[in-house]
């Protein structure tokens, strides 16, 4: 890897340069883009100089170009201030972004496609929530309300199908995984990048899945986007790689290999007791309704006692995990197994009591589900306050 930093304020190797105060580093990954590189970078540089209110740097990340891309990029860095060039010997958009972001000293690291398909008016709305600390990750989206998109029907269908597949299989909520317009707080990127394995086109999706899985806040900006008719992306090969990436992420999620280590939370004061109680009660209500539904569905087939035990175990574990994150603001792996196991064990008392009551009802010849269900719900409600105090 080579990092070329030329031009005033281009980087730490240049006298007087100081990237430690830079707000945003905008990375432009390129591979064999000699034809349009100069025009795009000069347009981006001019727009940032005239209109962008934050301090900035442009990083041209050349990943293994075999045409004249690198000499052109080097010349641009010599001519334009706040431009640096990074050269990698191996191809891969994800690899280029990982390396460029990892060597940046900016507060926020971003990237955009070299064709500038995304209207540059969206750049400030993209990075502002990150600079302010409001959000952790920001993405441009072509699929949310307010976006204006010009592209052919084939790419539109492929994009929507892919994002629907990602949401259905990986249970995500972000709308557009592959828009080439994203930003991350640098401290968040330092945590996320070691957990992102892909170095190609699936890098974007994997980054977002890992971020959302760990409860990070993802800000979406609807963008005006015009398809580049000269795009040389191999759609079929990219689709195959993305499908393989989704399968790999499913396995990693199943084995819990995408969880961040505990991060400091001193900037987020703990919830007050009344607020904790409201969240605890809300989660309890949802889990109680879910348990009741499972009980009613399973009881006719396996009996009330077994149905109660199965519903209790499933919903207690989900309840504990939800309260751990949303009520008591505990994240990461530390203590997670102990917390969930403790919460489930704490519920063993009402489970034992409710099981005894159900056996007694069966022995008394009670038919129907109304009275057994009422018994289970009443006993669970009685234990709610005690459970909150102990868990807290």
C-alpha positions in Angstrom: 0.0 0.0 0.0 1.3 3.5 -0.9 -0.1 6.7 0.4 0.7 9.8 -1.6 0.0 13.1 0.0 0.7 16.2 -2.1 -0.6 19.7 -2.3 -1.3 22.1 0.6 -3.0 20.6 3.6 -3.1 17.2 1.8 -1.8 15.1 4.7 0.5 14.6 7.6 3.6 14.3 5.3 3.1 17.9 4.0 4.5 20.8 6.1 1.7 22.7 7.7 -0.9 20.0 7.0 -3.1 19.0 10.0 -5.7 16.3 9.3 -6.3 15.9 13.0 -8.8 18.8 12.8 -10.5 17.6 9.7 -14.2 17.0 10.0 -14.8 14.7 7.0 -12.6 12.5 4.8 -14.4 11.7 1.6 -13.0 8.6 0.0 -13.5 7.9 -3.7 -12.5 4.3 -4.5 -11.4 3.8 -8.1 -10.3 1.0 -10.4 -9.4 1.7 -14.0 -11.2 5.1 -14.0 -8.7 7.1 -16.0 -11.3 8.4 -18.5 -13.5 10.3 -16.0 -11.4 10.6 -12.8 -10.0 14.1 -13.3 -13.4 15.7 -14.2 -15.1 14.0 -11.2 -12.5 14.9 -8.6 -12.2 18.5 -9.9 -16.0 18.9 -9.8 -16.1 17.4 -6.3 -13.2 19.6 -5.1 -14.9 22.7 -6.5 -18.2 22.0 -4.9 -16.6 21.3 -1.5 -14.5 24.5 -1.7 -17.5 26.7 -2.6 -20.3 25.2 -0.5 -19.2 22.7 2.1 -19.1 24.4 5.6 -17.0 21.7 7.3 -13.3 21.0 7.0 -12.6 18.2 4.5 -10.2 16.0 2.7 -10.6 14.0 -0.5 -8.9 10.6 -0.6 -8.6 8.9 -4.0 -8.3 5.2 -3.2 -6.8 3.4 -6.2 -7.2 -0.3 -5.9 -5.0 -2.1 -8.4 -5.8 0.0 -11.5 -4.0 -1.1 -14.6 -4.6 1.9 -16.8 -3.5 5.5 -16.2 -5.7 6.0 -13.1 -2.8 6.3 -10.6 -0.7 8.9 -12.5 -3.8 11.0 -13.0 -4.7 10.7 -9.3 -1.2 11.7 -8.3 -1.3 14.7 -10.6 -4.7 15.8 -9.1 -3.2 15.6 -5.6 -0.3 17.8 -6.7 -2.7 20.4 -8.3 -5.4 20.5 -5.7 -5.2 21.1 -2.0 -6.7 18.7 0.6 -6.4 15.7 -1.8 -4.5 12.6 -1.1 -3.9 9.4 -3.0 -3.8 5.9 -1.6 -2.7 3.0 -3.9 -3.4 -0.7 -3.2 -1.9 -3.5 -5.1 -5.1 -5.7 -4.8 -8.5 -5.0 -6.2 -11.7 -4.7 -4.1 -13.9 -1.7 -3.1 -14.3 -3.0 0.4 -10.5 -3.4 0.7 -10.0 0.2 -0.5 -12.5 1.6 1.9 -11.2 -0.4 4.8 -7.7 0.8 4.2 -8.6 4.5 3.5 -10.8 4.8 6.5 -8.3 3.0 8.7 -5.5 5.5 7.7 -7.7 8.6 8.1 -7.5 11.1 11.0 -10.9 12.7 10.2 -13.8 12.7 12.7 -16.1 11.3 10.0 -15.1 9.0 7.1 -17.3 8.8 4.1 -17.2 7.5 0.5 -18.9 8.2 -2.8 -18.7 6.6 -6.2 -16.4 8.2 -8.7 -19.2 8.8 -11.2 -20.8 11.2 -8.7 -24.2 9.6 -9.4 -25.5 11.0 -6.1 -26.3 14.7 -6.1 -23.7 16.5 -4.0 -26.4 18.5 -2.2 -26.9 15.4 -0.1 -23.4 15.3 1.4 -24.0 17.8 4.2 -27.3 16.1 5.3 -25.4 12.8 5.2 -22.5 13.8 7.5 -24.1 16.4 9.8 -25.8 13.9 12.1 -22.4 12.1 12.5 -20.4 15.3 13.2 -23.0 16.3 15.8 -23.0 12.8 17.4 -26.6 12.2 16.7 -26.0 9.1 14.7 -23.3 6.5 14.2 -23.7 5.6 10.5 -25.3 7.5 7.6 -26.4 6.2 4.2 -27.8 7.6 1.1 -31.0 5.8 0.0 -32.6 5.6 -3.5 -35.5 3.6 -2.2 -37.0 5.8 0.5 -39.7 8.4 0.1 -38.3 11.7 -1.2 -35.5 10.1 -3.4 -35.4 11.0 -7.0 -33.8 8.3 -9.1 -33.1 8.1 -12.9 -32.1 4.6 -14.0 -33.3 1.8 -16.2 -35.9 -0.7 -15.2 -33.4 -3.6 -15.1 -31.2 -2.0 -12.4 -34.3 -0.7 -10.5 -35.7 -4.3 -10.3 -32.4 -5.8 -9.3 -31.8 -3.1 -6.6 -35.3 -3.5 -5.1 -35.1 -7.3 -5.2 -31.7 -7.3 -3.5 -32.7 -5.0 -0.7 -36.0 -6.9 -0.1 -33.9 -10.1 0.1 -31.5 -8.5 2.6 -34.4 -7.3 4.8 -36.2 -10.6 4.7 -33.2 -12.9 5.4 -31.1 -10.7 7.7 -34.0 -8.9 9.3 -32.7 -5.4 8.7 -34.6 -2.2 8.6 -32.3 0.1 6.4 -33.8 0.6 2.9 -30.8 0.7 0.6 -27.7 -1.4 1.3 -25.7 -0.7 -1.9 -26.0 3.0 -2.6 -22.5 4.3 -3.1 -22.9 7.1 -0.7 -22.2 6.4 3.0 -20.5 7.9 6.1 -19.4 6.6 9.5 -18.1 8.2 12.6 -14.4 7.3 12.7 -14.5 5.9 16.2 -17.5 3.7 15.2 -15.6 2.6 12.0 -12.7 1.6 14.2 -15.0 -0.8 16.1 -17.0 -2.0 13.1 -14.2 -2.7 10.5 -12.6 -5.7 12.4 -16.0 -7.4 12.2 -16.5 -6.8 8.5 -15.0 -9.7 6.5 -15.9 -8.8 2.9 -13.4 -6.8 0.8 -15.6 -6.6 -2.3 -19.1 -5.2 -3.2 -20.8 -6.9 -0.2 -18.7 -4.7 2.2 -21.5 -2.1 2.4 -24.2 -4.6 3.3 -22.1 -6.4 5.8 -21.1 -3.1 7.5 -24.7 -2.0 7.9 -25.9 -5.4 9.1 -23.1 -5.5 11.8 -23.9 -1.9 12.8 -27.7 -2.5 13.1 -27.1 -5.8 14.9 -25.2 -3.9 17.6 -27.9 -1.3 18.0 -26.0 1.5 16.3 -28.1 4.4 14.9 -28.2 4.5 11.1 -29.4 7.8 9.6 -30.9 7.6 6.1 -30.8 10.4 3.6 -33.1 10.2 0.4 -30.9 11.2 -2.5 -31.2 12.4 -6.1 -29.4 9.7 -8.1 -28.7 9.4 -11.8 -27.5 6.1 -13.1 -24.1 6.1 -14.9 -24.7 4.6 -18.4 -21.0 3.7 -18.6 -21.0 1.6 -15.4 -18.8 -1.5 -15.8 -20.1 -3.4 -12.8 -20.5 -7.0 -13.6 -24.1 -7.4 -12.3 -24.2 -11.2 -12.5 -20.9 -11.7 -10.6 -21.8 -9.1 -8.1 -25.2 -10.8 -7.5 -23.5 -14.1 -6.9 -21.0 -12.5 -4.5 -23.9 -10.8 -2.6 -25.8 -14.0 -2.3 -22.8 -15.7 -0.9 -22.3 -12.8 1.5 -25.9 -13.1 2.8 -25.4 -16.8 3.5 -22.1 -16.1 5.3 -23.8 -13.3 7.4 -26.6 -15.7 8.3 -24.1 -18.2 9.7 -22.2 -15.5 11.5 -25.4 -14.1 13.1 -26.4 -17.6 14.1 -23.1 -18.1 15.9 -23.0 -14.6 17.3 -19.7 -13.6 15.7 -20.8 -10.0 14.8 -21.1 -8.5 18.3 -19.0 -5.5 19.2 -17.1 -5.4 22.4 -18.5 -3.3 25.2 -18.2 0.4 24.3 -18.2 3.3 26.8 -21.6 4.7 27.4 -20.7 7.6 29.6 -22.2 10.0 27.1 -25.6 8.3 27.5 -27.0 8.8 31.1 -28.9 5.8 32.4 -32.7 6.0 32.3 -34.5 7.1 35.4 -36.3 4.5 37.4 -39.8 5.6 36.2 -38.6 5.4 32.6 -37.1 2.0 33.2 -40.3 0.8 34.7 -42.3 2.0 31.7 -40.0 0.2 29.3 -39.9 -2.9 31.5 -43.7 -3.0 31.6 -44.0 -2.4 27.9 -41.7 -5.3 27.1 -43.4 -7.4 29.7 -46.8 -6.7 28.1 -45.5 -7.7 24.6 -43.8 -10.9 25.9 -46.9 -11.8 27.9 -49.2 -11.5 24.9 -46.7 -13.5 22.9 -46.6 -16.2 25.6 -50.4 -16.2 25.7 -50.5 -16.7 21.9 -48.0 -19.5 22.0 -49.9 -21.1 24.9 -53.2 -21.1 23.0 -51.7 -22.4 19.8 -49.8 -25.3 21.4 -52.1 -26.3 24.3 -54.5 -28.3 22.1 -51.7 -30.4 20.7 -49.3 -30.9 23.6 -51.4 -30.0 26.7 -51.5 -27.0 28.9 -48.5 -27.9 31.1 -46.1 -28.5 28.3 -47.5 -25.5 26.3 -46.9 -23.3 29.4 -43.3 -24.5 29.8 -42.4 -24.0 26.1 -44.0 -20.6 25.9 -42.4 -19.5 29.1 -38.9 -20.5 28.1 -39.1 -18.8 24.7 -40.6 -15.6 25.9 -38.5 -15.3 29.1 -35.3 -15.5 27.1 -36.6 -12.9 24.6 -37.9 -10.7 27.5 -34.5 -10.8 29.2 -32.6 -9.9 26.1 -34.9 -7.0 25.3 -34.8 -5.6 28.9 -31.0 -6.0 28.9 -30.7 -3.7 25.9 -33.6 -1.3 26.0 -34.4 -1.1 29.8 -31.0 -1.4 31.4 -28.9 -0.2 28.5 -26.5 -3.1 28.6 -24.8 -4.0 25.3 -22.0 -6.2 24.1 -21.0 -9.7 25.2 -19.9 -9.0 28.7 -22.3 -10.6 31.2 -24.9 -11.3 28.5 -25.2 -15.1 29.1 -25.3 -14.6 32.9 -27.9 -11.8 32.6 -30.3 -13.9 30.4 -29.8 -17.1 32.4 -30.4 -15.2 35.6 -33.6 -13.7 34.3 -34.9 -17.1 33.1 -33.9 -18.7 36.4 -35.7 -15.9 38.3 -38.9 -16.8 36.4 -38.6 -20.5 37.5 -40.7 -19.7 40.6 -43.8 -18.5 38.7 -43.3 -21.3 36.2 -43.3 -23.8 39.0 -46.3 -22.3 40.6 -48.2 -22.0 37.3 -47.3 -25.6 36.4 -48.6 -26.8 39.8 -51.8 -24.8 39.3 -52.3 -26.2 35.8 -51.8 -29.7 37.0 -54.4 -29.0 39.7 -56.9 -27.7 37.2 -56.4 -30.8 35.0 -57.0 -33.0 38.0 -60.1 -31.1 38.9 -61.5 -31.8 35.4 -61.4 -28.2 34.2 -61.9 -28.1 30.4 -61.2 -25.3 28.0 -58.4 -22.8 27.9 -59.9 -19.7 29.5 -59.3 -20.5 33.2 -55.8 -22.0 32.6 -54.8 -19.0 30.6 -56.1 -16.6 33.2 -54.2 -18.5 35.9 -50.9 -18.2 34.0 -51.4 -14.5 33.2 -52.3 -13.7 36.9 -49.2 -15.4 38.3 -46.9 -13.8 35.8 -48.4 -10.4 36.6 -47.8 -10.9 40.3 -44.1 -11.6 39.8 -43.5 -8.6 37.5 -42.7 -6.0 40.2 -40.4 -8.4 42.1 -38.7 -9.4 38.9 -38.0 -5.7 37.9 -36.5 -5.0 41.3 -34.2 -8.0 41.3 -33.1 -7.5 37.7 -32.4 -3.8 38.3 
